[in-house]
Amino acid sequence: MNAGLRERPKQLICLSGGAVGMTDHVAAPSKRPDGLYELRSAARPALWTRGYVLRAAAADFGCAVAAVLVAVQLRFDDNVTGIYTVLSLALPALWVAALSLAGGYDPRFIGVGSDEFHKVLNVGVGLTAAIAIFSYSANINLSRGYLLIALPGVTLLDMAARYAMRKRLHKLRAAGRCMFKVVAVGHEPAVAALVTELRREMHHGLSVVAACVVRPSGGRDVAGVPTYGGLDDVAAAVRGFSADTVAVLACPEIDSVKLRG
């Protein structure tokens, strides 16, 4: 790989035991114990992810508003005044801000894995603790009933909303929409296996659009995917196919020196 790949940073996926995942944002390549190489670089999300994230934020805000309204109705019968008015107005914005700080809108977790739901749960617990500590420090006597309805309520509602959004996304992906474009790098059999698996498991949202193989043979397709070239052509393949992700499979010809190059 040449230096051009670093000019347009991408995500990397690895396959191990049938699992597909994306790396975190770190600095240099390294070899994993299972033999898979990781290109550790920052991600540049696909264009469709912006709309998805905005809809997720709107759903989060709506869930917080609904939970606050239920808490006010059950605890105060709409006769809310003073600190509860301020808290009720601020809680939806606090909820969205806390999710943003916790990485709840990170495109890497869209549609797969449990991290998205863990983040919502962690924010619910953390925000409850933060409000309780603040009220104690400021000597504000907040109603436990109000907090026990509003914060667990928004957490449960939001997890349900995120689940519904995920199921809808899976349906779109089954139709070939909302996919990340992948350039696969490695030996032809490994690339073919990756293409086959991702076509079978479309909910991962990964579509191989080109392959860079160890010994290219005159542009022959690999499992129906065009072969762009060899290991030195990855950057050009990424640019040519507007790929979002680079998948580097276990390959002795790809060492850390080549990844840095």
Rosetta blueprint (number, residue, H / E / L):
1 M L
2 N L
3 A L
4 G H
5 L H
6 R H
7 E H
8 R L
9 P L
10 K L
11 Q E
12 L E
13 I E
14 C E
15 L E
16 S E
17 G L
18 G L
19 A E
20 V E
21 G E
22 M E
23 T L
24 D L
25 H L
26 V L
27 A L
28 A L
29 P L
30 S E
31 K E
32 R L
33 P L
34 D L
35 G L
36 L L
37 Y E
38 E E
39 L L
40 R L
41 S L
42 A L
43 A L
44 R L
45 P L
46 A L
47 L L
48 W H
49 T H
50 R H
51 G H
52 Y H
53 V H
54 L H
55 R H
56 A H
57 A H
58 A H
59 A H
60 D H
61 F H
62 G H
63 C H
64 A H
65 V H
66 A H
67 A H
68 V H
69 L H
70 V H
71 A H
72 V H
73 Q H
74 L H
75 R H
76 F H
77 D L
78 D L
79 N L
80 V L
81 T L
82 G L
83 I H
84 Y H
85 T H
86 V H
87 L H
88 S H
89 L H
90 A H
91 L H
92 P H
93 A H
94 L H
95 W H
96 V H
97 A H
98 A H
99 L H
100 S H
101 L H
102 A L
103 G L
104 G L
105 Y L
106 D L
107 P H
108 R H
109 F H
110 I L
111 G L
112 V L
113 G L
114 S L
115 D H
116 E H
117 F H
118 H H
119 K H
120 V H
121 L H
122 N H
123 V H
124 G H
125 V H
126 G H
127 L H
128 T H
129 A H
130 A H
131 I H
132 A H
133 I H
134 F H
135 S H
136 Y H
137 S H
138 A L
139 N L
140 I L
141 N L
142 L L
143 S L
144 R H
145 G H
146 Y H
147 L H
148 L H
149 I H
150 A H
151 L H
152 P H
153 G H
154 V H
155 T H
156 L H
157 L H
158 D H
159 M H
160 A H
161 A H
162 R H
163 Y H
164 A H
165 M H
166 R H
167 K H
168 R H
169 L H
170 H H
171 K H
172 L H
173 R H
174 A H
175 A L
176 G L
177 R L
178 C L
179 M L
180 F E
181 K E
182 V E
183 V E
184 A E
185 V E
186 G E
187 H L
188 E H
189 P H
190 A H
191 V H
192 A H
193 A H
194 L H
195 V H
196 T H
197 E H
198 L H
199 R H
200 R H
201 E L
202 M H
203 H H
204 H H
205 G L
206 L E
207 S E
208 V E
209 V E
210 A E
211 A E
212 C E
213 V E
214 V L
215 R L
216 P L
217 S L
218 G L
219 G L
220 R L
221 D L
222 V E
223 A L
224 G L
225 V E
226 P L
227 T E
228 Y E
229 G E
230 G L
231 L H
232 D H
233 D H
234 V H
235 A H
236 A H
237 A H
238 V H
239 R H
240 G H
241 F H
242 S L
243 A L
244 D L
245 T E
246 V E
247 A E
248 V E
249 L L
250 A L
251 C L
252 P L
253 E L
254 I L
255 D L
256 S H
257 V H
258 K H
259 L H
260 R H
261 G L
